Amino acid sequence: MNAAPAQASQVTRAVGLMALGTVLFGFMAVCIRLASEQLHPFEIAFFRNFFGFVVLLPILFRHGPSLLRTDKLGFYIGRCSIGMVSMLAGFWAIVNLPLAQAIALSYSTPLFVTIAAVIVLGEVVRARRWTAVIVGFLGVLLIVQPGSQSFTTGSLVALLAAVASASAAISIKFLSRTEHPDAIVIWTTMLWIPMSLVPALMVWETPAGITWLWIVLAGSLGSIAHMFWTRALRLGDASMLTPISFLQILVVGAFGWWLFGETLDRWTVLGAAIIFGSNVYIARREAKLARQAVTDPEINPETPTPR
């Protein structure tokens, strides 16, 4: 008799955690832009990882050293190298593009994940999902506007971040089969610290004054937001929660206007809306196929699934 209220409570909690994580990711982007008034984005990336790891230390202490035991260190290093490319490119885009545009282009990652899943994981994607991917890329073209005066190389850097992020997401699918989720987060952050230190040293400038606040917040908010997202996705379906993540565009759009005098370009809004619709369809399709795999005993979860 209590099943329905308990399920409703779980859904409410999942929505709340996803919303909080999304808003915090938006605040992190704002802190990155504020810190860029003194620091290069590569140095900001290092401090984001360093202070992000400090926030994760209580989780490591709770689990103990056994959490870090792994026989996949080489795979972690490869995965983190790709993720570092995504982070450096993404931070550069946040600093050099209008905030809303940089974040909107980052949401093209699921489109590249679909392509990578076909190439790397051997997934079979059918016409409906390919159509959603094509429509999503039309939204990307509206934002980037190749051939127009609005086109900048910064847009290509933002897309590079999305492509690298998609590759890193595929690698997580491999790791999550045997590795604890908290171990993946901690190992990733630990490896990112020395990886991000190398490019940071090339442009190093010691932070001063209020810049310390922005880099501490960027690291702390990034790790806390990631934990909120992880827990939200454990409690609720991705198809239900994915639309909430687009609150980030509204957050950074509002702060971009308030703090930096940026305006929301109509093409960015339209393109973001199209990418949003494409991602929602892909997420709902994934959820439907996952439910079919659970309810239909003839579906083998270890074999490629038609999408």
N, C-alpha and C positions, 0 to 999 in steps of 0.2 A: 504493500500500500504506500510505502514511503519512497518507492523507486522514482516516480515522476518528479516530486519535489527535489530529491537528491540530484537527479539528472539536470533539472533546471538550475540548481545552485552551481553545479559544475560548469554548465555552459556560461552562466553569468560570470563566474570566476575566470574562465578562459578568455572571455571577451574583455574583461577588465585588465587582465595581465597583458593581453595583446595591445590594447589601447595605451597602457602605461609604457610598454616597451617601445611602441611606435613614437610616442611623444618624446621619450628620452633620447631615441636615436635622432629625432629632429633637433633637440637641444644640443646634442653632441655636434651636429653639423654646424650649428650657430657658433658654438665655442671654438670649433676649428677655424671658422672664418675670423672670429675676433682675435684669436691667437696669431693669425697670419699677418696682422698689422705689424708684428715684430719678427716672427719666425717664418722660415721656409716650410712649406707643407711636408717635406721629407723629415724635418726635425720634429714637427708636430706629430707625425706618425710614430716616431720613436717614443715620445712621451706618452702618447695614447696607449701604446703597448706596455710601457713600464708601469704606469699608474693603474692600468687595467689589470695587470698581473697582481699588483698589491691588493686590489679589491678581491681577487680570487683566492688569496692565501688562506682565508678561513675555510674555504671548501676543501683545500688540500690538507689542512690540519685535521679537518673532521674525518676525512677518508683515510688519511695516513699515507706513507710512502708507497704502499702496495698499489695505490691508484695509478701510479706512473709506470708500473711494470708493463712492458710491451715488447713484442718481437717485430714491430712494424716501424721502428725508428726511421729507417730509410724512406718508407712511404710517407711518414709525417713530414720529413724534410722536403720531399718533393711537393707535397700538398701545400706546405707553408710557403715554399718559394713562389708557387703560382699565386697563392693568396696575397703575398707581399706585393706582387706586381699590381694586383687589383687594388690593394689599399693605397699604395703610392699614387697610382693613377686617379683613384677616386678622391683622395685628399687634394690632389692638384686641381681636379675639376671643381671641387667645392670652393676652392680659393679663387679660381680664375674664371668661373662661369657664374651667372646668376644662380642663387641657391636652388630655386625651384626647378630650373632647367637641369642642373646637375643631378638632383634627386630623381626627377622624372626619368632621365635616361638610365639611372641605376636600376629602375624597375623593369628594364628590358632583359634583365638576367634570366628570368624563367623561360624566355623565348630561346635564349642560347642553351639553356639546360636541356630543353627538348631536343635540339639538334645534337648536343653532346651525348645524350642518352642513346640516341640511335647509333651514333658512331662508336661509342665506347662500350655501352652496356648491351647493345644489340636489341634494344626495345623496338617493337614494331609500331609505328605511328600511322594511324589511318587518316583519311581525308579530312574529317572534321577538326582534328587537332592541328593538322598542317594548315588548315584554313585559318584557325585562330592565331597561329604563329605568323602567317603572312599578314593578317590584319594588324597584329601587334607591330610588325616591322613598318607598316604604313604609318602608324602613329610615331614611330621613331623618326621616319623621314620628315614628317611634319615638324618635329621639334628641331631636327638638325638642319633641314632646308638646304641640301647640297646644291651648289650652283648659284645661290642667292647671296646678297650682301650680308645676310645674317649668319651665314655659315662661318665657323671658326674651327681651327684645329683643336680647340678645347673640347668641342663636341666629340671628336674622334677619340680623345683621351678618355672621356667619360664612357664611351662605348668599349674601349679597351678594358676599362675597369669591369664593365659588365661581363665581357667575354671571359676574362680571367676569373671572375667570381663564379661564373657558371662552371668552369673547369674545376674549381675548388669544391663546389657543391657536389659534383659527381664523385670526387674523391672521398667525400664524407660518407657517401652511400656504401663505399667499400669498407671504410673504417668502422662504421656503426654496426656492421655485422658481428664484430668481435670486441670492439672497444667500448668502454663506459662513456656516456655522453660528457660527463664532467672531465674525464681524462682527455677527450678530444679538445675541449675548450682550453684546458690548462696547458697541454702539450703545445697546442697552436700558439698560445700567447707567449709561452716561454721561448719558443723558437723564433717568434717574430721579434723579440727584443734585440738579440744580436744581429738578426737580418736587417732590421730597420736602422740599427746604429751605424752601419757602414755608410749608407747614403746620407744619413744625418750629419756625420762628421765632415762631409764634403761641403756642407753649407752651414756649419755650426755657428750659432750665436747664443751666448748664455742668456736665458730668459730673465726678464727684469719686471719688477712691479706686478701689476695686475695680470700680466701674461701667465704667471705661475698659476693663478686661479683658473684661467681658461684651459690650460693643458691638464691640470689635475681633474677638472670637471670632464673634459673630453674623454680621458681614460676611464674614470669612474662610471660615467653615464653609459659609455659604450659597453662595458662588461655587465653592468646591472641590466641594461636593456636587453642584452643577449640572453641573460638568464630568464628574464620575464618572457621573452619570446619562446624559449625552449620549453618552459613550463606551460605556457598557453597551448602550444601545439601538442603537448602530452594530454591535455584535458579536452581539447575540442578539435573538430575537423578543420583541416587546412582550407577547405572550400568555404567554410563559414568565416574563418578568421582572416583570410587573405585580403578581402576588401577593407578591413580595418587598418591594415598597414599603410594604406594610401593617405591616412591622416597626416603622415609625415610631410607630404607635399604642402598641405594646408599650413602646417606649423612653420616650415621653413619659408613658405611664401609670405606669411604674415610677418615673421621676424626680418626677412629680407627687405620688405617694404618699410618696416618700422626703423630698423637699425642702419640699413645701407641704402635706402632710397630706391630699391629695385621695384620694378613693376612686373606684373604677370603678363607676359606676352600671350596673345590669343592662340598662337600656334602651339605654344607650350601647353596651355590648358587643354586644347583639343587633342593634341598628340598624347598627353598624359591620360586623358579620358579613354582614348582608344586602346592604349597599352593596358590600362586598368581593366577594361572589358575583356580583353584577350586573356589576361592573367586569371581573371575570375572564372572564365570558361575552362581554362586548363586545369585550375585547382578543383573545380567541381567534377570535371571528367576524371581526374586522378582519384578523387574520393569515391566516385561511383564504381570505378574499376576495383578499388581496394575492397569495397563492400562485396562486390561480386566474387572476389577471390576468397573471401571468408565464408560466404554462404553457398558457393557452388563447389562441391568437392572435386569436380572434374578439372578445375583450374589449378594448375601447379604454380605456386608463387615463385619457383626457381627458374621458370622458363619465360622467354620474352612474351610480353602481353600486348595484344593489339590496343592501340590508343586512339 
